Amino acid sequence: MLIALVAAIAALFTSTGTSNAGLDNELSLVDGQGRTLTIQQWDTFLNGVFPLDRNRLTREWFHSGRAKYIVAGEGAEDFEGSLELGYQIGFPWSLGVGINFSYTTPNIAFDGLEGAGFFTPGIGDEFTGIVTPPLFPGVSISADLGNGPGIQEVATFAVDVEGAEGAVAVSNAHGTVTGAAGGVLLRPYARLIASTGDSVTTYGEPWNMN
């Protein structure tokens, strides 16, 4: 049920994220069938850490959070599509080599009903009603972002969804970017794509991985 796509990023120094409790951002769209498609990001937490390889051209972080979709209107229960999570990655320049993005997801859980649980970092560090087992024990992907400067969009994973609402939760996904000289910005996004081709995407605030 899970379609792995791609992901990764790293950088120079250390960055400390701030936990955001509650709804972070959302966007709605009326599709061609008159249904209102809403996509939301909840409790996004990107924790930038000192790179384990001690390379000044590496950025390393951990990502936890949840994406939720809601379909309203006639035929909402018959909705079919996919829910996709990923990043927009911005970097000023590379040092003579292409920038590599690496991403590992140790735990992904999906709940087709309202109230899916998720990991809340910094608040007792415990799971709240997490749906188990996870869809995958882990997804690991690497991608070449090319030479900088530039902004690249990478989808870390996608799941097939159906019904009027659902949510997907990610706990402590690990990302790195290597080869980036200068700071790296990560803008997390969530995208709902209907089987009819309609899509709506919500973007979060940029996280600085300095």
Solvent accessible surface area in square Angstrom, and as a share of the most:
residue,aa,sasa,rsa
1,M,158,0.71
2,L,18,0.09
3,I,84,0.43
4,A,45,0.35
5,L,70,0.35
6,V,44,0.25
7,A,0,0.00
8,A,0,0.00
9,I,0,0.00
10,A,0,0.00
11,A,0,0.00
12,L,27,0.13
13,F,102,0.42
14,T,68,0.40
15,S,18,0.12
16,T,117,0.68
17,G,13,0.13
18,T,94,0.54
19,S,44,0.28
20,N,59,0.30
21,A,81,0.62
22,G,25,0.24
23,L,80,0.40
24,D,46,0.24
25,N,32,0.16
26,E,84,0.38
27,L,94,0.47
28,S,61,0.39
29,L,65,0.33
30,V,100,0.58
31,D,10,0.05
32,G,74,0.71
33,Q,108,0.48
34,G,50,0.48
35,R,12,0.04
36,T,47,0.27
37,L,0,0.00
38,T,17,0.10
39,I,0,0.00
40,Q,16,0.07
41,Q,10,0.05
42,W,62,0.22
43,D,10,0.05
44,T,8,0.05
45,F,34,0.14
46,L,0,0.00
47,N,45,0.23
48,G,4,0.04
49,V,38,0.22
50,F,117,0.49
51,P,1,0.00
52,L,163,0.81
53,D,85,0.44
54,R,196,0.72
55,N,68,0.35
56,R,163,0.60
57,L,40,0.20
58,T,4,0.03
59,R,2,0.01
60,E,19,0.09
61,W,0,0.00
62,F,70,0.29
63,H,18,0.08
64,S,1,0.01
65,G,3,0.03
66,R,24,0.09
67,A,1,0.00
68,K,20,0.08
69,Y,0,0.00
70,I,59,0.30
71,V,6,0.04
72,A,51,0.40
73,G,48,0.46
74,E,167,0.75
75,G,33,0.31
76,A,12,0.09
77,E,132,0.59
78,D,112,0.58
79,F,0,0.00
80,E,95,0.43
81,G,15,0.15
82,S,21,0.14
83,L,0,0.00
84,E,17,0.08
85,L,15,0.07
86,G,4,0.04
87,Y,1,0.00
88,Q,37,0.16
89,I,0,0.00
90,G,18,0.17
91,F,9,0.04
92,P,58,0.36
93,W,125,0.44
94,S,16,0.10
95,L,98,0.49
96,G,80,0.77
97,V,88,0.51
98,G,34,0.33
99,I,0,0.00
100,N,56,0.29
101,F,0,0.00
102,S,38,0.25
103,Y,4,0.01
104,T,48,0.28
105,T,1,0.00
106,P,61,0.38
107,N,33,0.17
108,I,0,0.00
109,A,4,0.03
110,F,40,0.17
111,D,27,0.14
112,G,31,0.30
113,L,132,0.66
114,E,118,0.53
115,G,60,0.58
116,A,6,0.04
117,G,6,0.06
118,F,35,0.14
119,F,20,0.08
120,T,19,0.11
121,P,11,0.07
122,G,68,0.65
123,I,104,0.53
124,G,66,0.64
125,D,92,0.48
126,E,111,0.50
127,F,88,0.36
128,T,86,0.50
129,G,64,0.61
130,I,42,0.21
131,V,49,0.28
132,T,94,0.54
133,P,113,0.71
134,P,48,0.30
135,L,51,0.25
136,F,75,0.31
137,P,120,0.76
138,G,35,0.34
139,V,9,0.05
140,S,84,0.54
141,I,34,0.17
142,S,72,0.47
143,A,24,0.19
144,D,109,0.56
145,L,11,0.05
146,G,27,0.26
147,N,107,0.55
148,G,21,0.20
149,P,103,0.65
150,G,27,0.26
151,I,128,0.65
152,Q,72,0.32
153,E,77,0.34
154,V,12,0.07
155,A,15,0.11
156,T,3,0.02
157,F,1,0.00
158,A,5,0.04
159,V,1,0.01
160,D,66,0.34
161,V,7,0.04
162,E,121,0.54
163,G,16,0.16
164,A,21,0.16
165,E,49,0.22
166,G,1,0.01
167,A,1,0.01
168,V,0,0.00
169,A,3,0.02
170,V,4,0.02
171,S,8,0.05
172,N,70,0.36
173,A,0,0.00
174,H,54,0.24
175,G,0,0.00
176,T,23,0.13
177,V,0,0.00
178,T,48,0.28
179,G,9,0.09
180,A,0,0.00
181,A,6,0.05
182,G,20,0.19
183,G,26,0.25
184,V,0,0.00
185,L,84,0.42
186,L,0,0.00
187,R,86,0.31
188,P,2,0.01
189,Y,3,0.01
190,A,0,0.00
191,R,42,0.15
192,L,0,0.00
193,I,56,0.28
194,A,4,0.03
195,S,85,0.55
196,T,76,0.44
197,G,58,0.56
198,D,38,0.20
199,S,53,0.34
200,V,8,0.04
201,T,22,0.13
202,T,6,0.03
203,Y,89,0.34
204,G,10,0.09
205,E,136,0.61
206,P,61,0.38
207,W,32,0.11
208,N,72,0.37
209,M,4,0.02
210,N,66,0.34
